[in-house]
Structures are given as structure tokens and as C-alpha cells.
Amino acid sequence: MENVLVGLLIPFLGTTFGSAMVFLMKDKINPKVQKLLLGFASGVMIAASIWSLITPSIEMAEEQGKISWIPASIGFLLGITFLLVLDSLIPHLHLNSKKPEGIKAKLKNTTMMILAVTLHNIPEGMAVGVVFSGVLAQNTTITLAGAFALSIGIAIQNFPEGAIISMPLKNEGISKPKAFLYGTLSGVVEPIGAIITILLTSIVTPILPYLLSFAAGAMIYVVVEELIPESQAGEHSNIGTIGVAIGFVIMMILDVALG
């Protein structure tokens, strides 16, 4: 159980350390570096969705005697739909955007920026929670090492995300300590989401294949809706593409080597 708790907290630590960069960096993040980091995060999430979530979902469904692609397909589409609904309801503001999305609300830009990051941290928390659920259920398709591989991968991509949210908050006039605090708090939803997912799975173990692909669908939604468009906007879009490739390969190696 201690290993599970550590695994759930690792991604949150990635966000915290990334947010702490606000104390070390004087100016805003270089646009080229930001594109690289956004692309990197996209690559990690795509690879994690395939190797850590969809593949185990298919293998688990086969073990349960189900048609393997049905839980993976249904869960994936439900995950996309879930994030689509949240994206439509929660007021938020993406980086480098002046037009808020979601339900109209009289909120500060800084608040909506934090909500945007918090929104896409939800599927990451679910992803970590669902793989550790598989470990607790002693499912043979998910190993403790594989679960930690996903947790470490999410933490690696959370590090630049933490910096990407705390630096713009500072540039909006917020003090460095508050920017760090808000950046860190945006990641709190990950361990909370992970714990809720574990509790849900412990009640109904047969839905684990659906939850795995659900988390994958939610992560892919974030990648396609937010991360990739932001990494490709304006000049030097090829830098974002390089970031995707690097992130994808690193997460693939982590999952295959440790899983």
C-alpha cells in the first residue's frame, strides 16, 4: 500500500518542482522552449495512453473473456466525451489566448488559467489511479513497475507544465510565492482523482478495462484540444513536433523497460 501512495504522489511532485521554477527564472519562458515543452508533454501523454492504458485494457478484457476491443473503444469514447463536457462547462483560459472558454463567468484571467491546467490534470490523475488499481487488484496485465513507469512519465511531463503555468501567473502581476502556490495547487487534482478512481475500481473490478481506456480517451482529448494546438501556433511549429517525438520515445522506453 505504501508503494501505491508513493506512486500517486510522484506526478504531484513533478508539478510542484516545475512550479518552483518561478523562483529561478527571471523572465517569461522563451516561446521556442515553451513549444518544445508543450510538444514533449503531448508525446508523453500519447505514449502513456497507448502502452500504459489502452494495451492493458485490451489484454485485460481478453482475460475476462470479453471481446477485447469493445471495452477499449467504449471507454475511450466516454473519456473523450467526459472531457468535452467539462471543457464546455468549466470557465477557463488557455495559454496565449485572450478568449475564455466554457460557461461565461466573471473570473480573473489568472483564475481561468489555473482552471485550464487543473482541467487537463484530471485525466492524468485518473490514469495513474487506474493503473495502481490494477496493481491492487493483482491483475497480471499491470505490474507495479509498469504503474511506476506511468507515474514517473506523468511527473516528467508535469515538471514543464508546472513552469508553464507559474511563469505566466507571475507575468500577470502575481507574486512569485503565490504563483508557485497556484501552480502547485493546480496539480492537487491529480492525487485526488487517482484516489477516487482507485475507490471506484475497488467496488467494481470488472470495469477496470473500461476505466483504463476512459483515462486514455481523456488524456488524448487534452493533447488534441490543447497541448498540440498550442505547440503548433505561430512560428517554429517544428520545435513542438520535435518535442512530441522526444516525449513519446522517453515514455515508450519507460513503459517497455519498467513495465
C-alpha positions in Angstrom: 0.0 0.0 0.0 2.9 2.4 0.7 4.2 1.8 -2.8 0.8 2.9 -4.2 0.7 6.1 -2.1 4.2 7.0 -3.3 3.2 6.3 -6.9 0.1 8.5 -6.6 2.2 11.4 -5.2 5.0 11.3 -7.8 3.1 13.2 -10.5 2.1 15.9 -8.0 5.8 16.3 -7.0 6.6 16.9 -10.7 4.1 19.8 -10.8 5.4 21.2 -7.6 9.0 21.2 -8.7 8.0 22.7 -12.1 6.1 25.5 -10.4 9.2 26.2 -8.3 11.0 27.3 -11.4 9.2 30.7 -10.9 11.8 31.4 -8.2 14.8 30.6 -10.6 13.7 32.2 -13.9 13.7 36.0 -14.2 11.6 36.4 -17.3 8.9 34.6 -19.1 9.7 31.3 -20.8 11.2 31.6 -24.2 8.4 30.8 -26.8 10.6 28.2 -28.5 11.3 26.4 -25.2 7.5 26.6 -24.4 6.7 25.0 -27.7 9.2 22.2 -27.1 7.8 21.6 -23.6 4.2 21.5 -24.8 5.2 19.1 -27.5 7.1 17.0 -25.0 4.1 16.8 -22.7 1.9 15.7 -25.7 4.3 12.9 -26.7 4.4 11.6 -23.1 0.7 11.5 -22.9 0.2 9.9 -26.3 2.7 7.1 -25.5 1.2 6.6 -22.0 -2.3 6.3 -23.4 -1.2 3.5 -25.8 1.2 1.4 -23.7 0.1 2.1 -20.2 -3.7 2.3 -20.7 -5.2 1.0 -24.0 -2.9 -2.0 -24.4 -3.6 -3.2 -20.8 -7.3 -2.5 -21.3 -7.4 -4.8 -24.4 -5.3 -7.6 -22.6 -7.4 -7.4 -19.5 -10.7 -7.7 -21.5 -9.3 -10.8 -23.2 -8.5 -12.3 -19.8 -12.1 -11.6 -18.7 -13.4 -13.5 -21.8 -14.8 -10.3 -23.4 -14.4 -9.1 -27.0 -11.1 -7.2 -26.5 -11.8 -4.1 -28.5 -15.2 -3.3 -27.0 -14.2 -2.1 -23.6 -11.2 -0.2 -25.1 -13.5 1.5 -27.7 -16.4 2.4 -25.4 -14.1 3.6 -22.5 -12.0 5.7 -24.9 -15.1 7.4 -26.4 -16.6 8.0 -23.0 -13.3 9.6 -21.8 -13.3 11.9 -24.8 -17.0 12.8 -24.1 -16.3 13.4 -20.4 -13.5 15.9 -21.0 -15.6 17.5 -23.8 -18.4 18.2 -21.3 -16.0 19.5 -18.7 -14.3 21.7 -21.3 -17.7 23.1 -22.3 -18.9 23.8 -18.7 -15.8 24.9 -16.7 -14.8 28.5 -17.5 -11.1 28.5 -18.4 -8.4 30.4 -20.3 -5.7 28.7 -22.4 -2.2 29.9 -22.6 -1.6 32.7 -25.2 -5.3 33.1 -25.6 -7.5 36.1 -24.8 -10.9 34.4 -25.3 -12.1 32.3 -22.3 -13.9 29.0 -22.9 -16.7 27.3 -21.1 -19.6 28.9 -19.3 -19.3 32.7 -19.1 -18.2 33.8 -15.6 -16.8 36.9 -14.1 -13.5 35.4 -13.1 -10.0 36.8 -13.3 -7.8 35.7 -16.1 -5.3 34.2 -13.6 -8.1 32.1 -12.1 -9.2 30.8 -15.5 -5.6 30.0 -16.5 -5.3 27.8 -13.3 -8.7 26.1 -14.1 -7.4 25.3 -17.6 -4.4 23.5 -16.2 -6.5 21.8 -13.5 -8.9 20.6 -16.1 -6.3 18.7 -18.0 -4.7 17.3 -14.9 -7.9 15.4 -14.2 -7.3 12.6 -16.8 -3.6 12.3 -15.7 -4.7 11.6 -12.1 -7.3 9.1 -13.4 -4.6 7.4 -15.5 -2.3 6.9 -12.5 -5.2 5.9 -10.3 -6.5 3.3 -12.7 -3.1 1.5 -13.2 -2.5 1.3 -9.5 -6.0 -0.1 -9.2 -4.9 -2.9 -11.4 -1.8 -3.5 -9.2 -4.0 -3.6 -6.0 -6.4 -6.0 -7.8 -3.3 -8.1 -8.6 -4.1 -8.1 -12.3 -1.4 -9.8 -14.3 -1.5 -7.3 -17.1 -0.4 -4.4 -14.9 2.8 -4.7 -12.9 3.9 -2.4 -10.0 7.0 -1.4 -12.2 4.7 -0.6 -15.1 2.5 1.5 -12.8 5.5 3.4 -11.6 6.7 3.9 -15.2 3.4 5.7 -15.9 3.6 7.7 -12.7 7.2 8.8 -13.4 6.3 9.6 -17.0 3.4 11.8 -15.9 5.7 13.5 -13.4 8.3 14.2 -16.1 5.8 16.0 -18.3 4.2 17.7 -15.2 7.5 19.4 -14.5 7.5 21.7 -17.6 3.7 22.1 -17.1 4.3 23.5 -13.6 6.7 26.0 -15.0 4.4 26.9 -17.9 1.6 27.8 -15.6 3.6 29.5 -12.8 5.6 31.8 -15.1 2.6 33.4 -16.9 0.9 33.9 -13.5 3.9 35.8 -12.3 3.8 37.9 -15.6 0.1 38.7 -14.8 1.3 40.5 -11.7 1.0 37.8 -9.1 3.9 37.5 -6.6 6.4 34.6 -7.0 5.2 32.7 -3.8 1.6 33.0 -4.9 2.4 31.9 -8.5 4.2 28.9 -7.0 1.3 28.1 -4.7 -1.3 28.3 -7.5 0.8 26.3 -9.9 1.2 23.6 -7.2 -2.5 23.6 -6.3 -3.3 23.0 -10.0 -1.7 19.6 -9.6 -3.6 18.7 -6.4 -6.4 17.3 -8.5 -4.2 14.5 -9.7 -3.8 12.5 -6.5 -7.4 13.3 -5.6 -8.6 12.0 -9.0 -6.3 9.0 -8.6 -7.7 8.1 -5.2 -11.3 8.5 -6.4 -10.5 6.2 -9.4 -9.0 3.6 -7.1 -12.0 3.6 -4.8 -14.4 3.3 -7.8 -12.4 0.4 -9.2 -12.2 -1.4 -5.9 -16.0 -1.5 -5.9 -16.5 -2.9 -9.4 -13.3 -4.6 -10.6 -14.8 -5.8 -14.0 -15.0 -2.2 -15.1 -11.2 -1.8 -15.0 -10.7 -2.3 -18.7 -13.2 0.5 -19.4 -11.6 2.8 -16.9 -8.1 2.3 -18.4 -9.4 3.3 -21.9 -11.5 6.0 -20.3 -8.4 7.6 -18.9 -6.7 7.2 -22.3 -9.5 9.0 -24.1 -9.5 11.8 -21.6 -5.7 12.3 -22.0 -5.9 12.2 -25.8 -8.6 14.9 -25.6 -6.3 17.2 -23.7 -3.4 16.5 -26.2 -5.5 17.2 -29.3 -7.6 20.0 -27.9 -4.9 22.0 -26.0 -1.3 20.9 -26.0 -0.7 20.2 -29.7 -2.5 23.3 -31.0 -0.5 25.5 -28.5 2.8 23.9 -29.5 2.0 24.4 -33.2 0.7 28.0 -33.0 2.7 30.8 -34.7 6.3 30.3 -35.9 8.7 27.4 -35.3 5.9 24.8 -35.1 8.6 22.1 -36.0 10.0 22.6 -32.5 6.8 21.4 -31.0 6.8 18.4 -33.3 10.4 17.5 -32.1 9.1 17.8 -28.5 6.3 15.3 -29.3 8.9 12.8 -30.7 11.2 13.1 -27.7 8.4 12.8 -25.2 6.8 9.8 -27.0 10.1 7.9 -27.1 11.0 8.6 -23.5 7.6 7.4 -22.2 7.7 4.4 -24.5 11.1 3.4 -23.2 10.0 3.9 -19.6 6.9 1.8 -20.1 8.6 -1.0 -22.0 11.8 -1.1 -19.9 10.0 -1.0 -16.5 6.6 -2.5 -17.5 
